[in-house]
Amino acid sequence: MNRNKRTGNNQGFTIVELIVVVTVIGLLAAVAVGAYNKVVNDAKVAKSTALVNTLSTAKSLFVADPNTRPDMIASYNSGVASGGDSASSFNMIAAYIRVNGYTPTSEADLLTKSGFPSSGVNITLGTVDDKSFGGGNSDEKPTVTGYGLTQ
């Protein structure tokens, strides 16, 4: 009988206990969201870096190819420098690009096969060094912009 009285008075959690539990859960959620955002951003940076390295390698292979003539390098550089990486410049190095065993046919195709969204990402190919052929361009690294990157 005494036992029933003791359990009858204990009717649940106090408001202070509930506030403490909700606060702890909120803090854990905030830490988890912050860690998730960092992982997502790091993955975007890694993916962009991989694409830049792929494009740099393709440019190097294009220049090192014995079938590449100085006029082809000049044409590549003029397409890049003329304001926006023309499709012809990309097509010159496309044969040297492999993405998951696939050779892309355009910049949009390269972005799609690399796992980037179809819009909002811009590729800048950069010029190749043509000073040994009498040109005035130095080697510029390709860049990838957009994609919500924060560094």
C-alpha positions as CSV (number, residue, x, y, z in Angstrom):
1,M,0.0,0.0,0.0
2,N,2.8,2.4,0.8
3,R,4.3,1.5,-2.5
4,N,1.3,2.7,-4.5
5,K,1.4,6.1,-2.8
6,R,5.1,6.5,-3.8
7,T,4.5,5.8,-7.5
8,G,1.3,7.8,-7.6
9,N,3.3,11.0,-6.7
10,N,5.9,10.4,-9.4
11,Q,3.9,11.5,-12.6
12,G,6.7,12.3,-15.2
13,F,9.5,14.5,-16.0
14,T,9.9,18.1,-14.7
15,I,10.1,21.0,-17.1
16,V,13.7,21.5,-16.2
17,E,14.6,17.9,-17.1
18,L,12.9,18.3,-20.5
19,I,14.7,21.6,-21.2
20,V,18.0,20.0,-20.4
21,V,17.4,17.1,-22.7
22,V,16.1,19.3,-25.6
23,T,19.2,21.6,-25.2
24,V,21.6,18.6,-25.3
25,I,19.9,17.2,-28.4
26,G,20.1,20.7,-30.1
27,L,23.8,21.0,-29.3
28,L,24.5,17.5,-30.7
29,A,22.5,18.4,-33.9
30,A,24.4,21.6,-34.4
31,V,27.7,19.8,-34.1
32,A,26.6,17.1,-36.5
33,V,25.3,19.7,-39.1
34,G,28.6,21.6,-39.0
35,A,30.6,18.4,-39.4
36,Y,28.4,17.4,-42.4
37,N,28.8,20.7,-44.1
38,K,32.6,20.5,-43.7
39,V,32.6,17.0,-45.3
40,V,30.5,18.1,-48.2
41,N,32.7,21.2,-48.8
42,D,35.8,19.1,-48.6
43,A,34.4,16.7,-51.2
44,K,33.6,19.5,-53.5
45,V,37.1,20.9,-53.2
46,A,38.6,17.4,-53.9
47,K,36.3,16.9,-56.9
48,S,37.3,20.3,-58.3
49,T,41.0,19.7,-57.7
50,A,40.7,16.3,-59.5
51,L,39.1,18.0,-62.5
52,V,41.8,20.7,-62.6
53,N,44.5,18.0,-62.4
54,T,42.8,16.1,-65.3
55,L,42.8,19.2,-67.4
56,S,46.4,20.1,-66.6
57,T,47.5,16.6,-67.6
58,A,45.5,16.8,-70.8
59,K,47.1,20.1,-71.7
60,S,50.6,18.7,-71.0
61,L,49.9,15.6,-73.1
62,F,48.6,17.8,-75.9
63,V,51.8,19.8,-75.9
64,A,54.1,16.7,-75.5
65,D,52.4,14.9,-78.4
66,P,54.8,14.7,-81.4
67,N,51.9,15.3,-83.7
68,T,51.1,18.7,-82.1
69,R,52.5,21.5,-84.3
70,P,53.3,25.0,-83.1
71,D,50.4,26.4,-85.1
72,M,48.0,24.1,-83.1
73,I,49.4,25.4,-79.8
74,A,48.9,29.0,-81.1
75,S,45.4,28.1,-82.2
76,Y,44.6,26.6,-78.7
77,N,46.0,29.6,-76.9
78,S,44.1,32.1,-79.1
79,G,40.9,30.2,-78.5
80,V,41.5,30.3,-74.7
81,A,42.6,33.9,-74.6
82,S,39.9,35.2,-76.9
83,G,37.5,35.3,-74.0
84,G,36.2,32.1,-72.8
85,D,37.7,28.8,-73.7
86,S,36.2,28.2,-77.1
87,A,34.9,24.8,-78.0
88,S,37.7,24.4,-80.5
89,S,40.3,24.7,-77.7
90,F,38.6,22.1,-75.6
91,N,38.3,19.8,-78.6
92,M,42.1,20.0,-79.1
93,I,42.7,18.6,-75.6
94,A,39.6,16.4,-75.3
95,A,41.4,13.4,-76.8
96,Y,43.8,13.4,-73.9
97,I,41.1,13.5,-71.2
98,R,39.7,10.4,-69.6
99,V,36.9,10.4,-67.0
100,N,36.1,6.9,-65.8
101,G,37.4,5.5,-69.0
102,Y,35.3,7.8,-71.1
103,T,36.5,10.6,-73.5
104,P,34.2,13.6,-73.1
105,T,32.9,15.3,-76.3
106,S,32.4,18.8,-74.7
107,E,32.9,20.8,-71.6
108,A,29.3,20.0,-70.5
109,D,29.9,16.3,-71.2
110,L,33.1,16.5,-69.1
111,L,31.2,18.1,-66.2
112,T,28.4,15.5,-66.4
113,K,30.8,12.5,-66.5
114,S,32.8,14.0,-63.7
115,G,29.7,14.2,-61.4
116,F,29.3,18.0,-61.5
117,P,25.9,19.6,-61.8
118,S,24.9,20.6,-65.4
119,S,24.8,24.3,-64.6
120,G,26.6,26.7,-62.3
121,V,30.1,25.4,-62.9
122,N,32.5,27.1,-65.1
123,I,35.8,25.7,-66.5
124,T,38.7,27.9,-67.5
125,L,41.3,25.9,-69.4
126,G,44.2,28.3,-69.2
127,T,46.9,28.8,-71.9
128,V,49.9,26.6,-72.5
129,D,53.5,27.9,-72.7
130,D,54.4,28.7,-76.3
131,K,57.5,30.9,-75.7
132,S,59.7,28.3,-77.3
133,F,57.7,28.8,-80.5
134,G,57.9,32.5,-80.4
135,G,54.6,33.1,-78.6
136,G,54.0,35.2,-75.6
137,N,51.9,33.0,-73.4
138,S,53.0,31.3,-70.2
139,D,51.4,28.2,-68.8
140,E,48.2,29.0,-66.9
141,K,46.6,26.5,-64.6
142,P,43.0,25.5,-65.4
143,T,40.3,26.6,-62.9
144,V,36.9,25.4,-61.9
145,T,34.5,28.0,-60.4
146,G,31.0,27.9,-59.1
147,Y,29.8,24.7,-57.5
148,G,29.2,26.4,-54.2
149,L,32.8,26.1,-53.1
150,T,34.0,27.8,-50.0
151,Q,37.7,27.7,-49.2
